C-alpha cells in the first residue's frame, strides 16, 4: 500500500496516541518527510517535530540552520492543510552522550507516547526508555534522501519536484548557501555518530568560545588552553571543564524543560551568594542559544574533593556556612530575582500527590489498609498544623549534602545552586539533616555552632516541626520510587544502583524516624511494598 494511501486511511479513524514525536535533521524537508509526517499525524493527535543537530549549520550534512528548517517544514505543512495547533517543534543539539540527548528531550516532553523514525540509533535510544518506536512507511527511498537532494543542488540538477508545495521557494532562497557549504565541507563528516565525536565537537566549540570571549569577562587570556574535558551529566545539567591560562572554568549546559529560565535563575543565585566566599562565581551566561544551540553558564571551577565522611569538623563548618547564608539580608529587594518561595502549599501539595500515588498503588496490590490509614492520618495531622510561622525568611540552598560540597584549601565550598529559594531557615536545615541522616548528637553539634553565628530564638521549635514534615515527605517519596523502579515506570530509565530494595530500606528508616517523632503512632507496623509484587499479584 502506498504511504499516502495508508496515511489518508488512518486520518479518518480514531488516533491511538495523544502525542508523538518525529525525529530527523530535515536537510531539506522533502516529500518522503511529508509522507512520514502524515503517517505520524494519522497515529497521534499532536506531533512534536524534533530538529536534530540543531546547533549545526554550514556543513556537509547540515547546511541549513534550525530556524530555516522549521520555516521550510511549517510552509510545507501549511500547504498540505495540516492544522498548526497539531504541530510543535523542538530543536535538539548533539550532545556528549546518549543519556544527555534523551534527558534533553524527556525534560521537555515527558508525555511522548510514540516516536517515528527509521534511524536505528534513534530507535535504540527510545526503545531503551520504554517508548514505542514506529518506522514510517518509506516513499521512494532511493530518490527521496537529503543527501541525494543536496547533491542535486550542488550539481545544478533539478530538485524542486522532490520537495512539497510551499517549501520550494524557501529552499530556492537557500540554494547558494547550501552549495557553498557543500563545497567547503566536501569530504568532511560533520555527523556525530558516537559519544567520543560528540564530546570532541563540544570541546572544539568551547575552544572557539574561549578564543572569542573578551578577556575582561573571564579575567585573563582564555585562548591559552591546557585542556577541555567532559566531566559528567545529570538530569539537570551536563558539564565540561576548561583549564586555561586565565583559570579553570566549568561550562554548565541546562537540560531543563525551560533552559533559558533555569540558566538565568542559577546565574542570579550565584551572583547573590558568591560574595559570601563559599560559592563559585558565575562569570558569564548565554541564554540566546546562539553559540551552542542551548543555554549555558561559565562558572568559576572549584578545585578540591567531595568529603567522604561527615566529620564533626564538617558538621560545624556546614553549620557556620548555613548560618551565614541565612543571615543574608533580603529585605532590601536584592533577592527579588529568586522567584522560588517555599510556601505551605508548595510543601504540602506535592506531598499530597505522593500520598495519593502510594495509597493507590497499595490498593491496587491489595496491601493491608492499616498502614495506608496511618499514613493518610499522619498527613492530615501535619497539614492541619501547617508549617511554623517565622518572623523572617532567608536564602536557602535547599540541597546541601556531601555531594554538593567541595573541600578546598580555603574551606568548604557549596556548588549546584539551581535549587536555591527563599525559605524558612528551618526548611533548609531539615533538608540537610534528612539527606545526611544526622544523629541526635550530630544535630545538637550542628545547632550549637549555627546558633552561635546566627541568633534565632524560635529556630529549635520551628526545626522540630520541619523535621517531622521533611521526614514524612521523604518516606512517601521513597515508597513512590520503589513502585516506579520495580514497575519500570517512566520508561524504566533508572541507573542500575536504583533498586526497589534500596528505596524500601530508605523508606523503612524514615518510617522508624516518623514513629520516634510522633508523626506515626507506635503501634503501626511497617508494611512495605513487596519486591516484584506486581508480577506476583498478576
VENHULIN-V451552 format. One record per residue. N is the residue number from 1. SS is DSSP state (h for helix, s for strand, l for the rest). NEAR is the number of other ideal C-beta (glycine too) atoms within 12 Angstrom. Layout:
BEGIN
N_SS_NEAR / N_SS_NEAR
END
This chain:
BEGIN
1_l_12 / 2_l_15 / 3_h_28 / 4_h_25 / 5_h_17 / 6_h_24 / 7_h_29 / 8_h_20 / 9_h_17 / 10_h_25 / 11_h_25 / 12_l_11 / 13_l_12 / 14_l_12 / 15_l_23 / 16_l_17 / 17_s_26 / 18_s_19 / 19_s_28 / 20_s_39 / 21_s_47 / 22_s_47 / 23_s_42 / 24_s_38 / 25_l_42 / 26_l_44 / 27_l_43 / 28_l_47 / 29_l_43 / 30_l_39 / 31_h_34 / 32_h_34 / 33_h_43 / 34_h_40 / 35_h_32 / 36_h_43 / 37_h_43 / 38_h_37 / 39_h_37 / 40_h_46 / 41_h_36 / 42_h_34 / 43_h_37 / 44_s_34 / 45_s_24 / 46_s_28 / 47_s_40 / 48_s_36 / 49_s_43 / 50_s_42 / 51_s_40 / 52_s_37 / 53_l_38 / 54_l_36 / 55_l_35 / 56_l_36 / 57_l_31 / 58_l_25 / 59_l_31 / 60_l_29 / 61_l_32 / 62_l_39 / 63_l_38 / 64_l_41 / 65_l_30 / 66_h_33 / 67_h_21 / 68_h_30 / 69_h_40 / 70_h_27 / 71_h_26 / 72_h_40 / 73_h_44 / 74_h_28 / 75_h_28 / 76_h_37 / 77_h_35 / 78_h_21 / 79_h_21 / 80_l_29 / 81_l_17 / 82_l_27 / 83_l_16 / 84_h_17 / 85_h_11 / 86_h_28 / 87_s_30 / 88_s_28 / 89_s_31 / 90_s_33 / 91_s_34 / 92_s_39 / 93_l_39 / 94_l_41 / 95_l_38 / 96_l_37 / 97_l_29 / 98_h_27 / 99_h_26 / 100_h_35 / 101_h_37 / 102_h_37 / 103_h_34 / 104_h_39 / 105_h_36 / 106_h_32 / 107_h_31 / 108_h_27 / 109_l_31 / 110_l_23 / 111_l_23 / 112_l_35 / 113_l_29 / 114_s_37 / 115_s_42 / 116_s_41 / 117_l_33 / 118_l_25 / 119_l_25 / 120_h_14 / 121_h_24 / 122_h_30 / 123_h_22 / 124_h_17 / 125_h_33 / 126_h_36 / 127_h_24 / 128_h_22 / 129_l_32 / 130_l_23 / 131_l_34 / 132_s_22 / 133_s_31 / 134_s_30 / 135_l_25 / 136_l_37 / 137_l_29 / 138_l_22 / 139_l_29 / 140_l_21 / 141_l_21 / 142_l_11 / 143_l_20 / 144_l_29 / 145_l_27 / 146_h_37 / 147_h_25 / 148_h_22 / 149_h_38 / 150_h_35 / 151_h_24 / 152_h_27 / 153_h_34 / 154_h_25 / 155_h_17 / 156_l_13 / 157_l_16 / 158_l_13 / 159_l_31 / 160_h_21 / 161_h_16 / 162_h_32 / 163_l_36 / 164_l_37 / 165_l_21 / 166_l_23 / 167_l_36 / 168_h_27 / 169_h_18 / 170_h_30 / 171_h_37 / 172_h_20 / 173_l_17 / 174_l_33 / 175_h_28 / 176_h_17 / 177_h_27 / 178_h_39 / 179_h_27 / 180_h_20 / 181_h_29 / 182_h_33 / 183_h_21 / 184_h_18 / 185_h_23 / 186_l_19 / 187_l_11 / 188_l_16 / 189_l_18 / 190_l_29 / 191_l_24 / 192_l_33 / 193_l_18 / 194_l_18 / 195_h_22 / 196_h_15 / 197_h_20 / 198_h_32 / 199_h_28 / 200_h_23 / 201_h_33 / 202_h_40 / 203_h_27 / 204_h_24 / 205_h_33 / 206_h_39 / 207_h_27 / 208_h_19 / 209_h_31 / 210_h_37 / 211_h_23 / 212_h_18 / 213_l_28 / 214_l_17 / 215_h_19 / 216_h_12 / 217_h_22 / 218_h_33 / 219_l_20 / 220_l_20 / 221_l_18 / 222_l_33 / 223_l_21 / 224_l_18 / 225_s_29 / 226_s_18 / 227_s_20 / 228_s_32 / 229_s_24 / 230_s_27 / 231_s_28 / 232_s_22 / 233_s_29 / 234_l_24 / 235_l_25 / 236_l_28 / 237_s_36 / 238_s_39 / 239_s_34 / 240_s_42 / 241_s_30 / 242_s_41 / 243_s_25 / 244_s_31 / 245_l_20 / 246_l_27 / 247_s_29 / 248_s_31 / 249_s_41 / 250_s_39 / 251_s_45 / 252_s_44 / 253_s_47 / 254_s_40 / 255_l_35 / 256_l_30 / 257_l_20 / 258_l_18 / 259_h_37 / 260_h_22 / 261_h_20 / 262_h_34 / 263_h_36 / 264_h_27 / 265_h_31 / 266_h_43 / 267_h_34 / 268_h_29 / 269_h_42 / 270_h_39 / 271_h_28 / 272_h_33 / 273_h_38 / 274_h_27 / 275_h_17 / 276_h_28 / 277_l_19 / 278_l_34 / 279_s_36 / 280_l_37 / 281_l_32 / 282_s_36 / 283_s_35 / 284_s_31 / 285_s_31 / 286_s_31 / 287_l_26 / 288_l_15 / 289_l_23 / 290_l_20 / 291_l_26 / 292_l_36 / 293_l_33 / 294_l_40 / 295_l_35 / 296_s_42 / 297_s_41 / 298_s_40 / 299_s_40 / 300_s_29 / 301_l_33 / 302_l_33 / 303_l_19 / 304_l_20 / 305_s_16 / 306_l_21 / 307_l_26 / 308_l_11 / 309_l_15 / 310_l_30 / 311_l_18 / 312_h_19 / 313_h_19 / 314_h_30 / 315_h_34 / 316_h_26 / 317_h_31 / 318_h_43 / 319_h_38 / 320_h_30 / 321_h_37 / 322_h_45 / 323_h_30 / 324_h_30 / 325_h_42 / 326_h_39 / 327_l_21 / 328_l_32 / 329_l_16 / 330_l_26 / 331_l_13 / 332_l_9 / 333_l_11 / 334_l_18 / 335_l_27 / 336_l_15 / 337_l_22 / 338_l_34 / 339_l_18 / 340_l_28 / 341_s_23 / 342_l_35 / 343_l_18 / 344_h_26 / 345_h_14 / 346_h_23 / 347_h_35 / 348_h_26 / 349_h_17 / 350_h_22 / 351_h_33 / 352_h_24 / 353_h_19 / 354_h_31 / 355_h_32 / 356_h_21 / 357_h_26 / 358_h_38 / 359_h_29 / 360_h_18 / 361_h_30 / 362_h_32 / 363_h_19 / 364_h_18 / 365_l_28 / 366_l_17 / 367_l_26 / 368_l_19 / 369_h_17 / 370_h_18 / 371_h_30 / 372_h_29 / 373_h_21 / 374_h_31 / 375_h_41 / 376_h_28 / 377_h_23 / 378_h_34 / 379_h_34 / 380_h_19 / 381_h_23 / 382_h_35 / 383_h_24 / 384_h_12 / 385_h_23 / 386_l_21 / 387_l_32 / 388_l_29 / 389_l_15 / 390_l_27 / 391_l_14 / 392_l_23 / 393_l_30 / 394_s_37 / 395_s_42 / 396_s_38 / 397_l_45 / 398_l_38 / 399_l_28 / 400_l_43 / 401_l_26 / 402_h_27 / 403_h_19 / 404_h_31 / 405_s_36 / 406_s_28 / 407_s_25 / 408_s_23 / 409_l_11 / 410_l_14 / 411_s_24 / 412_s_36 / 413_s_36 / 414_s_44 / 415_l_41 / 416_l_34 / 417_l_42 / 418_l_36 / 419_l_30 / 420_l_41 / 421_s_35 / 422_s_34 / 423_s_41 / 424_l_39 / 425_h_44 / 426_h_39 / 427_h_43 / 428_h_44 / 429_h_44 / 430_h_42 / 431_h_34 / 432_h_42 / 433_h_40 / 434_h_35 / 435_h_27 / 436_h_28 / 437_l_22 / 438_l_31 / 439_l_16 / 440_h_15 / 441_h_12 / 442_h_25 / 443_h_29 / 444_h_20 / 445_h_26 / 446_h_38 / 447_h_34 / 448_h_20 / 449_h_26 / 450_h_35 / 451_h_26 / 452_h_16 / 453_h_24 / 454_l_27 / 455_l_14 / 456_l_28 / 457_l_11 / 458_l_21 / 459_h_36 / 460_h_23 / 461_h_17 / 462_h_30 / 463_h_38 / 464_h_25 / 465_h_32 / 466_h_38 / 467_h_39 / 468_h_38 / 469_h_41 / 470_h_38 / 471_h_39 / 472_h_44 / 473_h_40 / 474_h_32 / 475_h_43 / 476_h_41 / 477_h_26 / 478_h_35 / 479_h_40 / 480_h_35 / 481_h_31 / 482_h_38 / 483_h_35 / 484_h_28 / 485_h_31 / 486_h_31 / 487_h_27 / 488_l_20 / 489_l_22 / 490_h_24 / 491_h_27 / 492_h_19 / 493_l_27 / 494_l_25 / 495_l_12 / 496_l_9 / 497_l_10 / 498_l_22 / 499_l_20 / 500_h_31 / 501_h_21 / 502_h_21 / 503_h_31 / 504_h_30 / 505_h_21 / 506_h_30 / 507_h_35 / 508_h_24 / 509_h_22 / 510_h_37 / 511_h_33 / 512_h_21 / 513_h_32 / 514_h_37 / 515_h_25 / 516_h_18 / 517_h_30 / 518_l_20 / 519_l_35 / 520_l_34 / 521_l_20 / 522_l_15 / 523_l_10 / 524_l_24 / 525_l_17 / 526_l_27 / 527_l_26 / 528_l_31 / 529_l_39 / 530_l_22 / 531_l_21 / 532_l_20 / 533_h_23 / 534_h_22 / 535_h_13 / 536_h_12 / 537_h_17 / 538_l_10
END
